[in-house]
Amino acid sequence: MKKLVSMLLTAGMVGTMLSPLTAAAAPLEDYKIVTNAESNKVIFDTDMGYFGDDTYALFMLLQADAANWIDLLGVTSVGGNVTIAEGTTAILNQLEKAGRDDIPVYMGTDRPTLGLHDDATIEANGLKRIKSMDKVLTYGDTISYDNLGDLEDETWGYSTLKPQEDKAWEFMVEQVNANPGKVTIIAVGACTNVAMAIQSDPGFAAKTAGIYYMGGAIDVPGNDTPCAERNWYYDPEAVDICLQADFPQQVVVPHDISYNQVLTKDLVEHIVESGDTIYNKMIEEYALPRFIDEPDRQQKLWDAQVPGIFLCPDLISKTDVRDIAMETNMGYTYGESVAWAEGTGPAKSATCTVVYDVDGEAYWDFVAQLYSTEF
């Protein structure tokens, strides 16, 4: 079992803003990859859109799978930024264009553990119903991954690929039981699917290798409310279930990292110019044009940091260990991820490794090298 990434690095190192990529990138073999396909099976649980940070994370995992650094068991769709139908459609489309129809896709749910709160509850508690929740309420079960109606992205259309019949949480439980101690869950959307896996199999969490989250806001304000970050605000009760489960390790990449790592025109051009793989070409076709139209655009990145720190913890520049708990009581602080110094949190808190930043130049050189390599 891999050690906690916090044991690999000195806590409290100063994070760095993304700097211009001026030095020659290190060869891919120079990066200290700590995973291998035999021992490191991965399930990617995502609220996928088209060329958001989830896409960059997916491409990294696909290349890591091709390099035999991991065994990518499958991709599961969950609520968060999109409806489950939109997210599943996006996953299928991007896998098909990448030529990776060997990766199975499983639909999860965009219905939070306690359901979507009614207007009276939202008003009484000063909550916010985010856009994706409005869409779930509006469309409900009237759309499917292959018939999105008004939500169809005409640029992409529909994939010829189809999701598997099993539900996301059923797939998680099956794979964890088949590969005890080897499956890492990378959860970069709401935690609903993972919570349902825990509820359906009480031994599920303990049989994984651990979980990596993108979620929570530790030392910065939230991005949905002053207290709450989007992924964990979508279903705080699910996060609470996950944090209190017996995962061998829990690694949190919080909203804090987006204050340090952003995607810029120079960076996208650097990735495009690094090679001629399908990933370079897709980024050139679908991502670069917006940066050309908006040269000063800075796209915040969250999910795209998670695969890199999983594969190569040496890329982390700032980390520590905190006790974390979720606020699930209704009110203005609903959905807040509350953090204490290690060992000082209450009984319901979980001890987690928190990653606040990566070495931006090294990180994105690594990503560019990874995308541009033919395995």
C-alpha positions in Angstrom: 0.0 0.0 0.0 1.3 3.4 -0.8 2.2 5.6 2.1 0.4 8.9 2.7 1.7 11.5 0.3 2.2 13.7 3.3 5.0 11.4 4.5 6.8 12.0 1.2 7.0 15.7 1.5 7.7 18.3 4.1 4.4 19.9 5.3 3.9 23.6 4.9 6.2 24.3 1.9 5.4 27.5 0.1 3.1 27.0 -2.9 4.0 28.6 -6.3 1.9 30.3 -8.9 2.2 28.9 -12.3 5.3 30.3 -13.9 6.2 30.6 -17.6 7.5 27.4 -19.1 11.0 28.5 -20.1 13.3 25.6 -19.1 13.4 22.4 -21.1 11.0 19.8 -19.8 12.5 16.7 -18.1 12.1 13.4 -19.9 9.1 11.5 -18.8 11.2 8.7 -17.3 12.8 11.2 -15.0 9.6 11.7 -13.0 9.2 9.5 -9.9 6.1 7.5 -10.7 5.0 5.6 -7.6 2.2 3.5 -9.1 2.0 0.4 -11.2 -0.9 -1.3 -13.0 -0.8 -4.5 -10.9 -1.1 -2.8 -7.5 -2.9 0.5 -8.5 -6.4 0.0 -9.9 -8.3 3.3 -10.4 -12.0 4.2 -10.6 -12.5 7.7 -11.8 -15.7 9.2 -10.4 -16.5 12.5 -12.2 -19.0 15.2 -13.0 -17.5 15.4 -16.5 -18.1 18.3 -18.9 -16.5 19.0 -22.2 -12.9 20.3 -21.7 -13.2 21.4 -18.2 -10.6 20.3 -15.6 -12.2 16.9 -15.5 -11.2 16.3 -19.2 -7.5 17.1 -18.5 -7.7 14.6 -15.5 -9.3 12.0 -17.7 -6.6 12.3 -20.4 -3.9 11.9 -17.7 -5.5 8.8 -16.4 -5.9 7.3 -19.9 -2.2 7.9 -20.7 -1.2 6.5 -17.3 -3.3 3.4 -18.1 -1.6 3.1 -21.5 1.8 3.4 -19.8 0.9 0.6 -17.3 1.3 3.0 -14.4 -2.3 2.3 -13.4 -5.1 0.0 -14.4 -8.0 2.3 -15.2 -11.0 0.0 -14.3 -13.7 2.4 -15.4 -15.2 5.9 -15.3 -18.3 6.6 -13.3 -20.6 9.7 -13.8 -21.9 11.6 -10.8 -23.7 14.9 -10.1 -21.9 18.2 -9.5 -21.3 20.5 -12.4 -23.7 18.7 -14.8 -26.7 16.4 -14.8 -25.9 12.7 -14.9 -27.1 12.5 -18.5 -24.8 15.3 -19.7 -21.9 14.0 -17.8 -22.2 10.5 -19.1 -22.6 11.8 -22.7 -19.4 13.9 -22.3 -17.4 10.9 -20.9 -18.5 8.6 -23.8 -17.8 11.2 -26.4 -14.3 12.0 -25.2 -13.4 8.3 -24.7 -14.6 7.6 -28.3 -12.6 10.5 -29.8 -9.5 9.4 -27.8 -9.9 5.9 -29.2 -10.4 4.3 -25.8 -13.6 2.4 -26.1 -12.0 -0.3 -23.9 -12.7 1.8 -20.8 -16.2 1.0 -19.4 -18.5 3.8 -18.3 -21.1 3.5 -15.5 -23.9 5.9 -14.8 -24.3 7.0 -11.2 -26.7 9.6 -9.8 -27.2 13.3 -9.7 -29.7 13.0 -6.8 -28.1 14.0 -3.5 -28.4 11.7 -0.5 -31.2 13.8 1.0 -32.6 14.8 -2.4 -32.8 18.3 -3.8 -34.0 20.8 -1.2 -37.3 22.6 -1.9 -37.5 26.3 -2.2 -38.8 26.8 1.3 -35.7 25.0 2.8 -33.4 27.0 0.6 -34.9 30.3 1.5 -35.1 29.5 5.2 -31.5 28.5 5.5 -29.8 31.0 3.2 -28.8 28.2 0.8 -28.1 28.4 -3.0 -29.4 26.1 -5.7 -26.7 25.9 -8.2 -27.3 25.7 -12.0 -26.9 22.0 -12.3 -29.4 21.3 -9.5 -31.9 23.5 -11.3 -31.4 21.4 -14.5 -31.9 18.2 -12.5 -35.2 19.6 -11.2 -36.3 20.9 -14.6 -35.4 17.8 -16.7 -35.4 15.0 -14.2 -35.8 11.7 -15.9 -37.0 13.2 -19.2 -33.5 13.2 -20.7 -31.0 10.4 -21.2 -27.4 10.2 -22.1 -28.3 9.7 -25.8 -31.3 12.1 -26.0 -30.4 15.3 -24.1 -32.9 17.5 -25.9 -32.1 21.2 -25.2 -29.0 20.2 -23.3 -27.3 18.6 -26.3 -23.8 20.0 -27.1 -24.1 20.3 -30.9 -20.3 20.5 -31.2 -20.0 17.0 -29.9 -23.3 15.4 -30.6 -23.8 11.8 -29.4 -21.2 9.0 -29.0 -21.7 5.6 -30.5 -20.5 4.2 -27.2 -22.9 3.2 -24.5 -22.7 3.0 -20.7 -22.7 -0.3 -18.9 -26.0 -1.6 -17.4 -24.7 -1.7 -13.8 -24.9 1.4 -11.6 -21.8 3.2 -10.7 -21.8 2.2 -7.0 -22.5 -1.5 -8.0 -19.4 -1.4 -10.2 -17.3 0.1 -7.4 -18.3 -2.5 -4.9 -17.7 -5.3 -7.4 -14.2 -4.1 -8.3 -13.1 -3.4 -4.8 -14.2 -6.9 -3.7 -12.4 -8.4 -6.7 -9.2 -6.4 -6.0 -8.9 -5.9 -2.3 -6.4 -3.3 -1.2 -5.7 -2.3 -4.8 -8.5 0.0 -5.9 -8.2 3.8 -5.4 -11.3 5.9 -5.9 -10.6 9.3 -7.5 -13.7 11.3 -6.7 -13.8 14.7 -8.4 -17.5 15.4 -8.3 -20.1 15.0 -5.7 -19.5 12.0 -3.4 -22.9 10.4 -3.8 -21.8 7.3 -5.8 -19.1 6.6 -3.2 -21.5 7.0 -0.3 -23.9 4.6 -1.9 -21.1 2.1 -2.3 -20.3 2.4 1.4 -23.9 2.1 2.4 -24.4 -1.0 0.2 -21.3 -2.8 1.5 -20.1 -1.8 5.0 -16.7 -3.2 4.3 -16.2 -1.3 1.0 -14.0 1.5 2.2 -11.6 -0.6 4.2 -11.1 -2.9 1.2 -10.0 0.0 -1.1 -6.5 1.4 -1.3 -7.9 4.8 -0.4 -9.7 7.7 -1.9 -8.5 11.0 -3.5 -11.1 13.8 -3.5 -11.3 17.1 -5.2 -13.5 18.9 -2.9 -13.9 21.2 0.1 -12.5 24.6 0.9 -9.9 24.5 3.7 -8.3 27.9 4.2 -10.1 29.9 1.5 -13.8 30.8 0.9 -16.1 28.5 -0.9 -17.0 29.0 -4.6 -20.8 28.4 -4.2 -21.4 30.0 -0.8 -18.9 31.8 1.5 -18.4 28.5 3.2 -18.9 25.8 0.7 -17.1 24.4 -2.4 -19.2 23.1 -5.3 -18.5 19.4 -5.2 -19.0 18.9 -1.5 -21.8 21.4 -1.4 -23.8 19.3 -3.9 -24.2 16.5 -1.4 -22.7 17.3 2.1 -24.3 14.2 3.6 -22.5 11.9 1.1 -19.1 13.6 2.0 -19.9 13.0 5.7 -20.5 9.3 5.0 -17.2 9.1 3.1 -15.1 11.0 5.6 -16.3 8.7 8.4 -15.7 5.5 6.5 -12.6 3.3 7.0 -10.6 4.2 3.9 -6.9 3.3 4.4 -6.0 6.8 3.3 -8.0 10.0 2.4 -6.3 12.6 0.3 -8.1 15.9 -0.3 -7.3 18.4 -3.1 -9.4 21.4 -2.0 -10.6 24.5 -3.7 -7.5 26.2 -2.3 -5.4 24.9 -5.2 -7.3 26.9 -7.7 -5.9 30.0 -6.3 -2.5 28.8 -7.4 -3.0 26.7 -10.6 -4.7 28.2 -13.6 -4.7 27.3 -17.3 -3.4 30.1 -19.6 -3.0 30.6 -23.3 0.8 30.0 -23.0 0.3 26.8 -21.1 -2.3 25.4 -23.6 0.0 26.3 -26.5 2.9 24.6 -24.7 0.8 21.4 -24.4 -0.3 21.5 -28.0 3.2 22.1 -29.3 4.7 19.2 -27.2 3.5 16.4 -29.5 1.1 15.0 -32.1 -1.0 12.5 -30.2 -4.7 12.4 -30.2 -4.6 14.3 -26.9 -2.5 17.2 -28.3 -4.9 17.3 -31.3 -8.1 17.4 -29.1 -6.7 20.2 -26.9 -5.8 22.1 -30.0 -9.2 21.6 -31.6 -11.5 22.1 -28.5 -9.6 24.1 -25.9 -7.1 26.4 -27.7 -9.6 28.4 -29.7 -11.2 30.0 -26.7 -7.8 31.1 -25.4 -7.0 32.6 -28.8 -10.3 34.5 -28.7 -9.5 35.5 -25.1 -5.7 35.8 -24.7 -5.9 36.9 -21.1 -8.2 34.0 -20.1 -7.3 32.2 -16.9 -9.1 28.9 -16.4 -9.1 27.7 -12.8 -8.1 24.1 -12.3 -9.1 21.7 -9.6 -9.6 18.1 -10.9 -6.6 18.2 -13.2 -4.2 18.2 -10.2 -5.4 15.0 -8.7 -4.1 12.3 -11.1 -0.6 14.0 -11.1 -0.2 13.9 -7.4 -1.4 10.3 -7.3 1.1 9.2 -9.9 4.0 11.4 -8.8 3.8 12.9 -5.3 7.1 14.6 -5.8 5.2 17.2 -7.8 3.4 18.5 -4.7 4.8 21.7 -3.2 2.5 22.3 -0.3 0.7 19.8 1.9 -0.2 19.0 5.4 -2.4 16.7 7.5 -5.7 18.0 8.9 -8.7 16.6 10.6 -11.8 17.4 8.5 -15.5 17.2 9.0 -18.6 18.3 7.1 -21.2 20.7 8.3 -24.5 18.9 7.6 -26.7 21.0 9.8 -29.0 23.3 7.9 -28.1 27.0 8.0 -25.7 29.5 6.4 -22.7 27.2 6.9 -24.3 24.1 5.4 -21.8 22.2 3.3 -18.7 23.8 4.9 -15.6 21.5 5.2 -14.3 22.4 8.7 -10.6 21.6 9.3 -8.5 21.3 12.4 -4.8 20.7 13.0 -4.0 17.0 13.0 -5.1 15.2 16.1 -7.3 18.1 17.4 -10.5 17.5 15.5 -13.7 16.0 17.0 -14.7 12.4 16.9 -16.6 12.7 13.7 -13.7 14.2 11.8 -11.4 12.3 9.6 -7.6 12.6 9.4 -6.8 13.5 5.8 -3.7 14.5 3.8 -4.5 17.9 2.2 -2.7 19.1 -1.0 -2.8 22.8 -1.5 -0.4 23.3 -4.4 2.0 21.7 -6.9 5.2 22.9 -8.5 3.4 24.5 -11.4 6.2 24.5 -14.0 7.2 20.9 -13.2 3.6 19.8 -13.0 2.6 21.1 -16.4 5.8 20.0 -18.1 4.9 16.5 -16.8 1.4 16.8 -18.2 2.7 18.0 -21.6 5.1 15.1 -21.7 2.5 12.6 -20.7 -0.1 13.8 -23.3 2.5 13.8 -26.1 3.9 10.3 -25.5 2.8 7.4 -27.7 2.7 4.3 -25.5 
